[in-house]
């Protein structure tokens, strides 16, 4: 498995270096007056650097390979997909607040198998925080539903 990780990291290093070279050929400008290549250069340079670091962390022998889909390991991803699909349907019908609250409850009970106190606390606070972030900070109009 590490072999494919190394190949992917190497491809990203080469891609980042190539994009940095292309951005270098454009006018970089300076910090106070950036040119058209300023942001792409630093972004692609960061990609190359982070991919290089990841490449070096993946050196060494491959560990013992394991089966991708062991017995019953597909159940939780399938449940997660079903919950997210149900959330997208509920979002238009019940609105953001109610659908997100139900999403938190369903996810924490079915997927994460958390304690009831954690489920209640995270569901209430998580929904309120997301509602606050989207409406106050980002000023995004959210779907109205049964409650809000």
N, C-alpha and C positions, 0 to 999 in steps of 0.2 A: 504494500500500500504506500509506503514511503516513496517508492519509485515514482508513482504518479504525482505525489505531492511535490517532489523535486522537479519533475517535468513541468507541472503547472507553474511553479514558482519561477523557473527559468524562463518560461514563455512570458510571464509578467515582467520580469527584469528586462528582457530584450524589448518588449513592447514599451515599457517606461523609458528606457534609454533612447529608443527611436523617436518617441513622441517628444522627449526633452530636446533631442537634436533638431527636430522640426520646429519646435517652439523657439529654440535658440536662433534659428535662421530668421525668425520674425523679429521685430523690434521689441526688446525686453523693456526698454525705458529704464526708469529707476523706481525707488520705493515711493517717492512722492508723486511721480507722474508715470504710472505703469503703461507700458505699451501693450499691443495685442498679444504678444507672446509671454507676458509676465506670468499670468495665472496658469496657463497650460504648462509652462516650464516648471514651475514649482510643484504643480500637481503631479506631473509625470515623473519628476525627480523623486518626489515622495513615494510614488508607487514603486519605482525601481529600488529605492532604499529599503522600504518595508519588505518587498519581495525578496531582496537579497538576504535580509536578516532571517526571514522565514526559510529560505533555501538552506542557510547554514544550520538552522535548528533541525532540519530534516536529514542531515548527514548521518551515516551509520547504517548498520544492517536493518533490513526489514523485520518487523516483529512477526510472530506466527500469524498467518492469515486466518481470519474467521469468516463465517458465512454472513453475507449481507442481510439475508432475511432468515434469521433463525426462527425456530418454532414459536409462533405467536408474537413475534416482534413487529408485525404489521398492524396489530390491532390499535395501538395508541396513535400512530400517524393517521390511520383511517378515521378514528374518532375525532381527532383534531381537525381533519379536513371537513368532516361532517358538521362539527360545531361552527367552524368559520363560514361554511356555506349557509347554515341556518342563521348566523349573525347577519350576513348580507341580505337575506330575505327579511329578517325582522327589522332591520334598520329602516327600510322604507315604510313598513307597516306600523311599528310601534314608536319610531323615532330614535334618536341617538341615545338619549339618557336611559330609556328602558332597555333597549337592545344591548347596550354596553354593560349594563348591570347584569343582565341575564348571561351575557358572554363571560364575564368574570366568574359568576357563580358556576356555570356549566364547566368552564375550563378548570377551575380549581377543584371541583368535585370529581369530575370524570377523568381528566388527564393527570392532574397533579396529586389527587387524592389527599388533600389537605384537611386539617381539623376544621370543625365548624366555626370556631372563633376566628381563625385565620381567613376562612372563606368570607364570613360576614364583614370583617374589618377591611380586607383588601377590596372587596366588591364595592362597598360604600365609598371608601376613600379614593380608590382608583377611578371610579366613575366620576366622582366629584372633581378630582384633579384634572382628568381628561376634559371634562366639560368646561372647566375654568380655563385651561390652556387654550382650547380651540376657540372659545367664545371671547375671552378677554384679550389674551396675548396675540393670537393669530387672526382674530376677528373673522372667523370662518362661519358662515351661516350653516347650522346643522339641521338635519331633518327633524321637523316637529312631529310629535307622535301623540300617544294617548295621554301621557303625563306632562311632558314638557315640550 
